[in-house]
Amino acid sequence: MKTRHSLLIVVVLGIWSLGAVAMAAGPVANPGEIEKGIHPEVPSVADKAFGDPTDLKAAAIAAADYIRRMQADLTEDNAGNGASDSDPQDAGWDWVTTAFEHSANASPSNLYGVIANSLFDVYELTGDPALRTVLDDAAAFTLANDESAAYPVGLHYAGDIIFLMRYAELTGTPNAALDYHTKAEDIWAWRLANTGTGTAMSVAEGIRDGRYNAGYANGIIAWDIGAYVEAVALLGVAFPAASYTADAVAMADLLYTDSFTLNTVYFDFDGRCKGNDLDFLNKDYWWYSLGVQGLIQAFASTGTHLGDLPLLEARLLECQYDDGAFSDSWGANAGVNDRSWQATAYVTSAMVRHLPQTAASGAAAYGAGVWLSATQDASGGFVYSNGNHYPEVGAESASAMALAYNVSEASVAASTTLVDPAQCGAAGEVSFQYTRSLGTPGLFGYEMVLDISGPLDPILIADFVPVAAMDFFRVDDNLDGTFTVNATRFGADPGLLTDAELFFINVTTAAEGTVAVDVLSYRMRDQLNVPIFVDMLGVGFEVDCTNPLPVDNITAAPRHHKVDVTWTHDGSDTITYEIYRGLWYDTTVGVSAYPEYDDLAGNTLPTRPSNRDVAAASSEWEYAGAVPVGTTSFVDLGTDIFGLNPFAPNGDDRGVYYYEVFAVDAALNTSAAAPANDRATNYWLGDVSAIDGYVGVDDITALGTAFATVDGDGAYNNNADVGPTDNWSAKGIPITDSLIDFEDLMIFALNFSVVGPAKTGVEISDVFELAWQQREDGRWALHLLNGKGLQGVHVRADLPVGAIEAGEL
């Protein structure tokens, strides 16, 4: 493989914005430059992990692990900071620290919900049990918290309500969902009693006026209140009989009135507050994008003022820098560096959670996620130039990167048209399917190095076939089992913006073994030559050249309009049994030889097939159905294998049917034919009158009418010519003799009042034994030694040695 060198240096300036529950004089200082390092060669698929800013999933996982390490965990030692750690084990997080584990200080109460909610998004993405433990700890502490000496922290915030409502819906929660719903309701009750005058509207007004009176008539008002609107709206879902839904709507309406009124003194998102300044002296401009996010959160959570969401989305997009970051104030002004991790995180959440998904919002979320990933510290957190880092900011960024990944996830997955396992000599394709999301940048060009191994015929460059429209497509055989595929578009082109098959490879299996097609490395680029991270999935499959062993002991037995088929087999190397039927036909395939059979000129027995493929290709054999391994019986209902139309009830499909059963393995290899097949009629012998599945008086009458006639007599009825049979039983195959006599009477008699549509006939002896025995008076008697089920007899016998003459019978 050729070694390529590339240099990636990302220089970013970020500004942290204060949390929704704290007051401060203004944004903090510039965190300084952050260098993300150098990639000296093309990264392999295994190296695509934290450190590649486009690998949003890995970055989100790293950020979530940072939050896990920072927790004062209840479950020792889920945080990984040592069993003898000095943290207070209150399941919370520090406000600010320079260490990468929780300090000995108690956790601030206003961080629980907001951090746990953010971690929730990463847990939903990965299902990591360690992250679930973080959520379990936070939920357990919140549920038990009552501000007693044991739990002195007061958790009374919107984030706590939202977290409990979300956590209640997780599977496997240690308490009933109602417990968490009720605790969330209690938190809101506390807020009603301690903010305002006891109503939802007064809570919203109290938060607004508190911010206003402190000198913050800006976006922090909507940012704070929007979270409570969503929290109360969730309570309305859990408790529909209460007034929560109406309360949430009322609070959202308050925000609308305060923010959409011209010359508003509060958050005027499209007027006084829409601006920025170099020195951050005008407080009206602070937290602008966060305030717009709060409006969107409130309106979308309540389903109100939805017509204003496009305008709010437009204002948010005006706050995004070219590098993907969002400004804290309006405009992403080139002369004002107010990039903010927190603003970027919250805006991403608003675009993904609360706005209709569009290409524009998806691209914006992706850009925001990449910027967050590019400015992430090796710890997984987000560290300022002074060494401080804030778990809240790290958690919010983790959430944003997970959400950005959800709307921009892309993959290239290999698949094959061959079954797994495949047969030897089977030809098929290995296809590479590109799947993108709404926010994935357009794919302008790609390079993939493939490793192809296993029992395949030699792969040629000509076997690579491009599918997706590319202006350039080239394949190079590296002569070591690897191939390099390059493709790109030309000129001013947005790139591939749809899911598509990139290319496929024609392959043919050659021998038994394992085939693997893996992607060793790749490069994907957008129209700006910026990398696109994708999950690369190869494909592998087995080649099976061994046929299963044949079945044995095939038996077929007649029933009314159906045939019972059974066989024996040990089930090894088998997934299914396929059953084929062949008809004893009258010269023409498909035309039954019933009722004359062997007496019919031109009658033909179906030729036995040597294997399943021969049977399937033969006009004499018809696929009857299949059963899974473990089943060694089959009821053939006729030409419709689903049993909707059994053999024609009018008798047109009457006949003698032959059966072959083949074992089939997962590669669709099939066994040879069984040592012997079997045959049966699909009707009861003697059922000649109403053809109703019974042999009764009407059938005996028909027999009596034709009795003692031969073919050519006027009363002769060839339907009644059913005896003798090949095994002398009533379930055997008729050996027609063009004579209606005792042999036919016996078959009728054996089935009389015994068989029916759901019956199988009475068991009778295969062999009858008769013997002469001399009585005490010197006379000879003919004794029946074995005759289970015998209903009639017609005997001609020689007298025993020594007998002079026959006496009375």
C-alpha positions in Angstrom: 0.0 0.0 0.0 1.3 3.4 -0.8 1.8 5.7 2.2 0.0 9.0 2.0 0.7 12.0 4.3 -1.8 14.6 5.3 -1.8 17.3 7.9 -4.8 18.3 9.9 -4.5 21.3 12.2 -7.7 22.9 13.6 -7.4 26.2 15.3 -10.6 27.2 17.1 -11.6 30.0 19.5 -14.4 29.2 21.8 -16.4 31.1 24.4 -18.3 29.4 27.2 -21.7 30.7 28.2 -23.2 30.6 31.6 -25.7 27.8 32.6 -29.4 28.5 32.8 -29.4 28.5 36.5 -26.5 30.8 37.3 -26.0 34.5 37.3 -22.7 36.1 36.2 -21.2 39.3 34.9 -20.9 37.9 31.3 -19.1 35.4 29.2 -15.7 34.1 30.3 -12.4 34.5 28.6 -11.1 33.1 25.3 -10.0 29.5 25.8 -7.1 29.9 23.3 -5.9 27.7 20.5 -6.5 24.0 20.4 -4.4 21.8 18.1 -5.9 18.5 17.2 -2.7 16.8 15.9 -1.3 15.2 12.8 -2.3 12.1 10.8 0.9 10.9 9.1 -0.9 8.3 6.8 -4.2 7.2 5.6 -6.1 5.9 8.7 -7.2 2.4 8.7 -10.8 1.5 9.6 -9.7 0.4 13.0 -8.1 3.8 13.6 -11.2 5.7 12.9 -12.0 6.7 16.4 -11.7 9.6 18.8 -9.3 12.1 17.3 -11.0 12.2 13.9 -13.3 15.2 14.2 -15.8 13.7 11.7 -16.2 10.6 13.9 -19.0 12.1 15.9 -20.0 8.8 17.5 -16.5 8.2 19.0 -16.3 11.8 20.1 -19.7 11.5 21.8 -18.6 8.3 23.5 -15.4 9.9 24.7 -17.4 12.9 26.1 -19.8 10.5 27.9 -16.9 8.6 29.4 -15.5 11.9 30.7 -18.9 12.6 32.4 -18.9 9.1 33.8 -15.4 9.7 35.4 -16.6 13.0 36.8 -19.6 11.6 38.7 -19.6 11.2 42.4 -20.9 7.7 41.8 -23.2 5.7 44.1 -22.2 2.5 42.4 -18.6 2.0 43.4 -16.5 2.2 41.2 -18.5 3.0 38.0 -16.7 6.4 37.7 -13.3 4.6 37.6 -11.7 6.9 40.1 -10.8 4.3 42.7 -12.8 2.5 45.4 -11.3 4.7 48.0 -12.1 8.0 46.3 -13.0 11.0 48.4 -16.0 12.2 46.4 -19.3 12.6 48.4 -21.1 9.8 46.5 -24.1 12.0 45.9 -24.4 11.0 42.2 -23.7 14.5 41.0 -21.0 16.5 39.4 -18.7 19.5 40.2 -19.5 22.9 38.8 -15.9 23.7 37.7 -12.6 21.8 38.2 -9.2 21.3 36.9 -9.0 17.6 38.0 -10.6 14.8 36.0 -12.5 13.2 38.8 -15.1 14.6 41.3 -13.7 16.6 44.1 -14.6 16.1 47.8 -17.1 18.9 47.6 -20.8 18.4 47.4 -22.4 18.5 44.0 -24.3 21.6 43.0 -28.0 20.9 42.8 -28.6 22.6 39.5 -26.4 20.3 37.5 -28.1 16.9 38.0 -30.9 17.0 35.5 -29.1 18.9 32.7 -26.1 16.6 32.8 -28.1 13.4 33.1 -30.4 14.4 30.3 -27.4 15.1 28.0 -25.8 11.7 28.9 -29.1 10.1 28.1 -28.6 10.9 24.4 -25.3 9.1 24.3 -26.7 6.1 26.2 -29.6 5.8 23.7 -26.9 5.7 20.9 -24.7 3.1 22.5 -26.5 1.2 25.2 -23.3 1.2 27.2 -24.0 -0.5 30.6 -21.5 1.8 32.3 -23.5 4.9 31.1 -26.7 3.2 32.2 -25.2 3.0 35.7 -24.6 6.7 35.7 -28.2 7.3 34.8 -29.3 4.8 37.5 -27.3 6.5 40.1 -28.6 9.9 39.2 -32.2 8.6 39.1 -31.9 6.8 42.5 -30.5 9.9 44.2 -33.2 12.2 42.6 -36.0 9.8 43.6 -34.8 9.5 47.2 -33.9 13.2 47.6 -36.1 14.9 50.2 -33.7 17.6 51.5 -33.2 15.6 54.7 -29.9 15.3 56.4 -29.2 12.2 54.3 -30.1 14.0 51.1 -29.6 17.7 51.7 -29.4 18.7 48.0 -32.6 20.3 46.7 -33.3 19.1 43.1 -36.0 21.5 42.0 -35.2 22.2 38.3 -36.7 21.7 34.9 -33.9 19.4 33.9 -34.6 17.1 36.9 -38.3 16.8 35.8 -37.4 16.1 32.2 -34.8 13.5 33.3 -37.2 11.6 35.6 -39.8 11.6 32.8 -37.4 10.2 30.3 -35.8 7.7 32.8 -39.3 6.3 33.7 -39.6 5.1 30.1 -36.4 3.1 30.1 -36.8 -0.7 30.2 -35.6 -2.3 33.4 -36.1 0.7 35.7 -35.7 -0.4 39.3 -39.0 1.2 40.3 -42.4 1.6 38.6 -42.7 4.4 36.1 -45.2 6.1 38.3 -42.6 6.5 41.0 -40.5 8.8 38.8 -43.6 10.5 37.4 -44.8 11.3 40.9 -41.3 12.5 41.9 -41.3 14.8 38.9 -44.7 16.1 39.8 -43.4 16.8 43.4 -40.5 18.8 42.0 -43.0 21.0 40.0 -45.1 21.4 43.0 -42.1 22.7 44.9 -41.4 25.1 42.1 -45.0 26.4 42.2 -44.8 26.9 45.9 -41.4 28.7 45.9 -41.4 30.7 42.6 -44.2 33.2 41.9 -47.7 32.9 43.4 -48.5 29.3 42.9 -49.4 29.1 39.2 -47.5 28.1 36.2 -47.8 31.5 34.7 -46.4 33.1 37.9 -43.4 30.7 37.8 -42.6 31.8 34.2 -43.1 35.5 35.1 -41.0 35.0 38.2 -38.1 33.6 36.2 -38.4 36.3 33.6 -38.6 39.2 36.1 -35.7 37.8 38.2 -33.5 37.8 35.1 -34.8 41.2 34.0 -34.3 42.8 37.4 -30.7 41.5 37.5 -30.0 43.3 34.3 -30.4 40.4 31.9 -33.2 41.4 29.5 -31.8 39.0 26.9 -31.9 35.4 25.7 -31.3 33.9 29.1 -35.0 34.5 29.8 -36.3 32.3 27.0 -33.5 29.8 27.7 -34.6 29.3 31.3 -38.3 29.3 30.7 -38.2 27.0 27.6 -36.9 24.2 29.7 -39.8 24.5 32.2 -42.3 24.6 29.3 -41.0 21.2 28.0 -40.9 19.8 31.6 -44.5 20.7 32.3 -45.6 19.5 28.9 -44.2 16.1 29.7 -46.1 16.1 33.0 -49.2 16.7 30.9 -48.5 13.5 28.9 -48.1 11.5 32.1 -51.1 13.1 33.9 -53.6 14.0 31.2 -56.4 14.7 33.7 -54.4 17.5 35.4 -53.9 21.0 34.0 -50.3 20.6 33.1 -50.8 20.7 29.3 -52.7 24.0 29.6 -50.1 25.3 32.0 -47.3 24.6 29.5 -49.2 26.3 26.7 -49.8 29.3 28.9 -46.0 29.6 29.6 -45.2 29.2 25.9 -47.7 32.0 25.2 -46.0 34.2 27.7 -42.7 33.8 25.9 -44.4 34.5 22.6 -45.9 37.7 23.9 -42.7 38.9 25.5 -40.5 38.0 22.5 -42.6 38.8 19.4 -44.1 42.1 20.6 -42.4 45.1 18.9 -40.0 47.0 21.1 -40.3 44.4 23.8 -38.3 45.1 27.0 -37.6 41.4 27.5 -35.9 39.0 24.9 -36.4 40.8 21.6 -35.0 38.2 19.3 -35.7 40.1 16.1 -35.0 43.5 17.4 -33.0 45.0 20.2 -31.3 41.8 21.2 -30.3 40.9 17.6 -26.7 42.1 17.5 -23.1 41.7 18.7 -20.2 43.8 19.9 -16.5 43.3 20.0 -16.0 43.8 23.8 -19.2 42.0 25.0 -20.3 45.1 26.8 -23.9 45.2 25.7 -25.8 42.6 27.8 -28.8 42.7 25.5 -26.7 40.6 23.0 -25.8 37.9 25.5 -27.2 34.4 25.2 -28.9 35.3 21.9 -28.8 31.9 20.2 -29.6 30.2 23.5 -32.7 32.4 23.8 -33.9 31.5 20.3 -33.3 27.8 21.2 -35.5 28.3 24.3 -38.3 29.8 22.1 -38.1 26.8 19.8 -38.1 24.4 22.7 -41.2 26.0 24.2 -43.2 26.2 21.0 -42.3 22.7 19.7 -43.0 21.1 23.1 -46.5 22.5 23.3 -47.3 22.5 19.6 -48.0 26.2 19.6 -46.9 29.0 17.4 -45.4 26.4 15.0 -45.7 28.9 12.1 -43.0 30.9 13.7 -40.4 28.1 13.8 -39.0 28.7 10.3 -38.2 32.3 11.3 -36.5 31.1 14.5 -34.6 28.5 12.6 -33.4 31.2 10.1 -32.1 33.3 13.0 -30.3 30.3 14.4 -28.6 29.5 11.1 -27.5 33.1 10.9 -25.5 32.5 14.1 -23.4 29.6 12.7 -19.7 30.2 11.6 -18.3 28.5 8.6 -16.4 26.1 10.8 -19.7 24.8 12.3 -19.6 26.6 15.6 -22.5 28.8 16.8 -22.0 32.2 18.2 -23.4 33.2 21.5 -24.7 36.5 20.1 -26.4 37.0 16.7 -24.7 37.0 13.4 -21.4 34.9 13.5 -19.6 38.2 12.9 -16.1 37.7 11.6 -14.9 40.6 13.8 -16.3 39.1 17.0 -15.2 35.7 18.2 -18.0 34.5 20.3 -18.0 30.9 19.4 -19.5 29.0 22.3 -19.4 25.3 23.2 -22.6 25.6 25.2 -24.5 27.6 22.6 -23.4 25.2 19.9 -24.6 22.3 22.0 -28.0 23.7 22.8 -28.6 25.0 19.2 -27.8 21.5 17.9 -30.3 20.0 20.3 -33.0 22.4 19.2 -32.4 21.7 15.5 -32.5 17.9 16.0 -35.1 17.6 18.7 -37.6 20.3 18.0 -37.3 21.5 14.4 -38.6 19.7 11.3 -35.6 17.9 9.7 -34.4 19.5 6.5 -31.1 19.3 4.6 -30.2 22.7 6.0 -30.8 21.8 9.6 -29.1 18.5 9.1 -26.0 20.1 7.6 -26.0 22.7 10.4 -26.1 20.0 13.1 -23.4 18.0 11.4 -21.1 21.1 11.1 -21.8 21.9 14.8 -20.9 18.4 15.8 -17.7 18.4 13.9 -16.6 21.7 15.4 -17.3 20.3 18.9 -15.4 17.1 18.1 -12.5 19.1 16.7 -12.2 21.3 19.8 -12.5 18.4 22.3 -9.7 17.7 24.7 -8.0 14.3 24.8 -9.8 13.7 28.1 -13.1 13.8 26.3 -14.1 17.0 28.0 -13.8 20.6 26.9 -10.9 22.4 28.6 -10.2 26.2 28.6 -6.8 27.7 28.3 -6.7 28.3 32.0 -7.2 24.6 32.7 -10.8 24.8 33.9 -13.4 22.5 32.5 -17.1 22.3 33.3 -18.9 18.9 33.4 -22.1 20.6 32.4 -20.5 21.9 29.2 -18.9 18.5 28.5 -22.3 16.8 28.9 -24.1 19.2 26.7 -21.4 18.8 24.1 -21.7 15.0 24.4 -25.4 15.2 23.7 -24.9 17.5 20.7 -22.4 15.2 19.1 -24.6 12.2 19.6 -27.6 14.1 18.1 -25.4 15.3 15.3 -24.3 11.8 14.6 -28.0 10.7 14.5 -28.8 13.1 11.7 -25.5 12.6 9.8 -24.7 9.0 10.2 -23.3 7.4 7.1 -22.1 3.8 6.3 -20.8 1.7 3.5 -21.9 -1.9 4.0 -20.9 -4.8 1.9 -23.5 -7.5 1.2 -23.7 -10.5 -1.2 -26.4 -12.0 -3.3 -25.0 -15.4 -2.4 -26.6 -17.3 0.4 -24.5 -18.0 3.4 -23.3 -20.7 3.2 -23.0 -20.7 -0.6 -22.6 -23.7 -2.9 -19.4 -24.5 -4.7 -19.4 -22.9 -8.2 -22.2 -20.4 -7.3 -21.9 -17.1 -9.0 -23.1 -13.9 -7.3 -22.2 -10.3 -6.4 -20.6 -8.5 -3.5 -22.2 -5.1 -3.4 -21.1 -1.9 -1.5 -24.1 0.1 -0.4 -23.7 3.7 0.7 -26.3 4.9 3.2 -26.4 8.5 4.4 -28.5 10.6 6.7 -30.1 14.0 6.1 -27.1 15.9 7.4 -24.4 13.9 5.7 -22.3 16.0 3.4 -22.5 15.2 -0.3 -20.1 12.4 -1.2 -17.8 13.9 -3.9 -15.1 11.2 -4.0 -13.9 8.1 -2.2 -11.0 5.6 -2.0 -11.3 2.1 -0.5 -8.7 -0.5 0.0 -10.3 -4.0 0.0 -8.9 -7.3 1.1 -10.6 -10.3 -0.6 -9.7 -13.7 0.7 -11.1 -17.2 0.7 -12.2 -19.9 -1.9 -13.1 -17.7 -4.9 -12.2 -17.9 -8.5 -9.6 -15.2 -9.3 -11.0 -11.7 -9.0 -10.2 -9.5 -12.0 -10.3 -5.7 -12.3 -13.1 -6.2 -14.9 -15.2 -7.8 -12.1 -15.6 -4.4 -10.4 -18.7 -2.7 -11.8 -19.5 0.9 -10.8 -23.1 1.8 -10.2 -23.4 5.2 -8.5 -22.8 8.0 -11.0 -19.1 9.1 -10.7 -17.0 10.8 -13.4 -14.0 8.8 -12.6 -13.8 5.1 -11.4 -10.6 3.1 -11.2 -9.6 -0.2 -9.7 -6.0 -1.3 -9.1 -5.0 -4.9 -8.3 -2.3 -4.7 -5.6 -1.4 -8.4 -6.4 -1.5 -9.4 -2.7 -5.3 -10.1 -2.4 -6.1 -6.4 -2.0 -7.6 -4.0 -4.4 -7.8 -0.2 -4.3 -10.9 1.5 -5.6 -10.9 5.2 -6.5 -13.9 7.3 -7.7 -14.8 10.9 -7.8 -17.0 13.5 -9.4 -15.6 16.5 -11.3 -16.1 20.2 -11.1 -18.9 22.2 -9.4 -20.9 19.2 -8.1 -22.6 18.9 -4.7 -21.7 15.3 -4.5 -23.8 12.2 -4.0 -26.8 13.3 -1.9 -28.8 10.0 -1.9 -28.3 6.4 -0.7 -26.7 4.5 -3.5 -24.9 1.3 -4.5 -21.4 2.5 -5.1 -20.2 -0.6 -7.0 -20.3 -4.4 -7.0 -17.9 -7.2 -7.6 -18.7 -10.4 -9.6 -17.6 -13.4 -7.7 -17.7 -17.2 -8.1 -17.1 -19.7 -5.3 -14.5 -22.3 -6.0 -14.0 -24.6 -2.9 -15.1 -25.1 0.6 -14.0 -22.5 3.1 -14.6 -19.0 4.4 -14.8 -16.0 2.1 -14.1 -12.5 3.6 -14.3 -9.1 1.9 -13.0 -6.5 4.3 -12.3 -2.7 4.0 -8.7 -2.2 5.2 -8.8 1.6 4.9 -10.8 4.3 3.2 -11.1 8.0 2.5 -14.4 9.7 1.9 -14.5 13.4 0.9 -17.2 16.0 0.4 -17.3 18.8 -2.2 -14.9 20.9 -0.1 -12.4 18.0 0.2 -13.3 17.6 3.9 -13.3 14.1 5.3 -16.6 12.3 5.8 -16.5 9.6 8.5 -18.5 6.5 7.7 -19.0 3.1 9.3 -17.4 0.6 7.0 -18.8 -2.9 7.1 -17.3 -5.8 5.2 -19.0 -9.1 4.5 -18.1 -12.8 5.0 -19.7 -16.0 4.2 -19.0 -19.7 4.1 -18.8 -22.0 1.1 -20.2 -25.4 1.6 -19.5 -28.1 -1.0 -20.8 -31.2 1.0 -24.1 -32.7 0.2 -26.3 -34.0 3.0 -26.9 -37.7 3.3 -30.0 -39.0 1.5 -33.2 -39.8 3.4 -34.4 -43.4 3.9 -37.6 -45.4 4.3 -39.9 -43.1 2.3 -43.5 -44.3 2.8 -46.7 -43.0 1.2 -50.2 -43.7 2.4 -53.6 -42.8 0.9 -56.2 -40.5 2.3 -59.2 -38.6 1.0 -57.9 -36.0 -1.5 -54.4 -36.2 0.0 -51.4 -38.4 0.6 -49.4 -38.9 3.8 -45.6 -39.0 3.2 -43.1 -40.0 5.8 -39.3 -40.8 5.9 -36.4 -41.2 8.2 -33.2 -39.1 8.4 -30.8 -38.1 11.2 -31.1 -34.4 10.3 -27.4 -33.8 10.0 -26.2 -31.0 7.7 -29.8 -30.3 6.8 -32.2 -27.3 7.2 -35.2 -28.5 5.2 -36.7 -31.5 3.3 -38.1 -30.9 -0.2 -40.9 -33.3 -1.4 -41.5 -34.0 -5.1 -44.5 -35.9 -6.5 -44.6 -37.8 -9.8 -47.8 -39.1 -11.4 -48.5 -42.5 -13.0 -49.7 -41.0 -16.3 -51.5 -42.0 -19.4 -49.0 -41.3 -22.2 -49.1 -37.6 -21.6 -47.4 -36.1 -18.5 -49.9 -34.8 -16.1 -52.8 -37.0 -17.4 -53.6 -39.6 -14.8 -53.7 -43.3 -15.7 -56.6 -43.7 -13.3 -58.5 -46.1 -13.1 -56.9 -48.6 -15.5 -53.3 -48.0 -14.6 -51.3 -51.1 -15.7 -54.1 -52.2 -18.1 -53.9 -48.9 -20.0 -51.9 -48.9 -23.2 -49.2 -46.3 -23.0 -49.3 -46.0 -19.2 -46.0 -44.6 -17.9 -44.3 -44.5 -14.5 -42.3 -41.4 -13.7 -38.6 -42.0 -14.0 -36.8 -41.7 -10.7 -34.6 -38.5 -10.5 -31.1 -38.9 -9.2 -31.2 -35.7 -7.1 -33.3 -32.7 -6.4 -32.0 -30.6 -9.3 -33.0 -33.4 -11.7 -36.4 -33.6 -10.2 -36.9 -29.9 -10.4 -35.9 -29.8 -14.1 -38.1 -32.9 -15.0 -41.6 -32.4 -16.4 -42.5 -35.7 -14.7 -41.9 -34.4 -11.2 -43.7 -31.6 -9.4 -42.6 -29.7 -6.3 -45.1 -30.7 -3.6 -43.7 -28.7 -0.6 -41.1 -28.6 2.1 -40.8 -29.0 5.8 -38.0 -28.0 8.2 -35.4 -30.3 9.7 -36.8 -32.1 12.7 -40.0 -32.9 10.8 -40.2 -36.2 8.9 -43.7 -36.2 7.6 -45.7 -34.3 5.0 -49.3 -34.2 4.0 -49.6 -33.6 0.3 -52.8 -31.7 -0.4 -52.3 -31.5 -4.1 -51.0 -28.9 -6.6 -51.4 -26.1 -4.1 -48.8 -26.6 -1.5 -50.5 -24.3 1.0 -53.6 -26.6 1.0 -56.1 -24.0 -0.2 -57.1 -26.2 -3.1 -56.7 -29.9 -2.4 -56.7 -32.6 -5.1 -59.8 -31.9 -7.2 -62.8 -33.2 -5.2 -64.6 -34.3 -8.4 -62.0 -37.0 -8.9 -60.3 -35.6 -11.9 -56.9 -35.6 -10.0 -57.3 -39.2 -8.8 -54.3 -41.3 -9.4 -51.2 -43.0 -8.1 -48.6 -40.6 -7.0 -44.9 -41.4 -6.4 -42.8 -39.5 -3.9 -39.2 -38.5 -3.6 -37.7 -36.6 -0.6 -34.4 -34.8 -0.7 -32.4 -33.3 2.2 -31.3 -29.7 1.6 -28.6 -27.9 3.6 -28.1 -24.2 4.2 -26.0 -23.8 1.1 -28.8 -25.4 -0.9 -26.8 -28.5 -1.5 -29.1 -31.4 -1.9 -28.9 -35.1 -1.1 -29.0 -37.9 -3.7 -32.3 -39.8 -4.1 -33.3 -42.2 -1.3 -32.6 -45.9 -1.8 -36.2 -46.3 -2.8 -39.3 -44.1 -3.2 -42.9 -45.0 -2.5 -46.3 -44.5 -4.0 -49.9 -44.2 -2.9 -53.3 -43.3 -4.2 -54.8 -40.0 -3.2 -58.2 -41.6 -2.6 -59.8 -44.5 -0.7 -60.2 -47.6 -2.8 -63.9 -48.3 -3.0 -65.1 -44.7 -2.8 -66.6 -44.8 -6.3 -70.1 -43.3 -6.0 -70.4 -39.9 -4.3 -66.6 -39.6 -4.0 -67.1 -38.2 -0.5 -64.3 -40.0 1.4 -66.5 -42.8 2.6 -67.1 -46.3 1.5 -70.7 -46.9 2.2 -73.9 -48.4 1.0 -74.0 -46.4 -2.2 -70.5 -47.6 -3.1 -71.5 -51.3 -2.3 -74.5 -50.8 -4.6 -72.3 -49.6 -7.4 -70.0 -52.6 -6.8 -73.0 -55.0 -6.8 -74.3 -53.6 -10.1 -71.0 -54.3 -11.8 -70.2 -57.5 -9.9 -69.2 -60.6 -12.0 -68.7 -58.4 -15.1 -65.7 -58.1 -17.3 -64.4 -55.3 -19.5 -66.8 -55.1 -22.4 -69.9 -56.0 -20.5 -72.6 -53.3 -20.4 -72.7 -53.2 -16.6 -68.9 -53.2 -16.3 -67.5 -50.2 -14.2 -63.8 -49.8 -14.3 -63.9 -47.5 -11.3 -64.8 -50.6 -9.2 -61.8 -52.6 -10.5 -59.7 -51.9 -7.4 -58.5 -55.4 -6.5 -56.3 -57.1 -6.0 -53.7 -54.6 -4.7 -49.9 -54.9 -4.8 -49.8 -55.7 -1.1 -53.2 -57.2 -0.7 -54.2 -54.4 1.6 -57.0 -51.9 1.2 -54.3 -49.2 1.1 -52.3 -50.7 -1.7 -52.0 -49.9 -5.4 -54.7 -51.5 -7.6 -53.5 -54.3 -9.9 -56.4 -54.0 -12.3 -57.6 -57.2 -14.1 -60.7 -55.9 -16.0 -62.8 -58.2 -13.8 -65.2 -57.2 -11.0 -65.1 -60.1 -8.6 -64.1 -61.3 -5.1 -60.8 -59.3 -5.1 -62.7 -56.1 -5.6 -65.3 -57.1 -3.1 -62.6 -57.6 -0.5 -61.2 -54.1 -0.9 -64.6 -52.6 -0.7 -65.4 -54.7 2.4 -62.2 -53.8 4.1 -62.9 -50.0 3.7 -66.7 -50.2 4.3 -67.7 -47.8 7.2 -64.0 -47.6 8.2 -62.4 -44.9 6.2 -63.6 -41.3 6.0 -62.2 -37.8 5.1 -60.3 -37.7 8.3 -59.6 -41.4 8.8 -56.7 -43.5 7.7 -58.2 -47.0 7.6 -58.1 -49.9 10.0 -54.8 -51.8 10.5 -54.8 -55.3 9.0 -52.3 -58.1 8.9 -49.8 -58.1 6.1 -49.8 -61.9 6.1 -52.7 -64.3 6.6 -51.9 -67.9 7.7 -54.2 -70.9 7.2 -53.5 -74.5 8.2 -55.2 -77.9 8.1 -55.8 -79.5 11.5 -57.3 -82.9 12.1 -60.1 -83.1 14.6 -60.7 -85.9 17.1 -63.5 -87.3 15.0 -61.1 -87.7 12.1 -62.3 -84.8 10.1 -60.0 -82.1 8.8 -60.6 -78.3 9.5 -58.9 -75.3 7.9 -57.9 -73.0 10.7 -57.0 -69.2 10.5 -53.8 -68.8 12.5 -53.2 -65.1 11.8 -55.8 -62.7 10.4 -56.0 -59.4 12.2 -58.6 -57.3 10.6 -59.8 -60.1 8.2 -63.3 -59.3 7.0 -63.7 -62.0 4.2 -62.1 -64.9 2.7 -62.2 -66.9 -0.6 -60.1 -70.0 -0.5 -59.2 -72.8 -2.9 -56.9 -75.4 -1.2 -55.7 -79.0 -1.7 -56.8 -81.6 0.8 -54.3 -82.6 3.3 -52.5 -85.9 2.9 -54.6 -88.8 4.1 -58.0 -87.0 3.6 -60.4 -89.1 1.5 -63.0 -86.6 0.6 -64.1 -83.1 1.5 -66.8 -82.7 4.0 -69.0 -79.8 4.7 -67.4 -76.5 5.2 
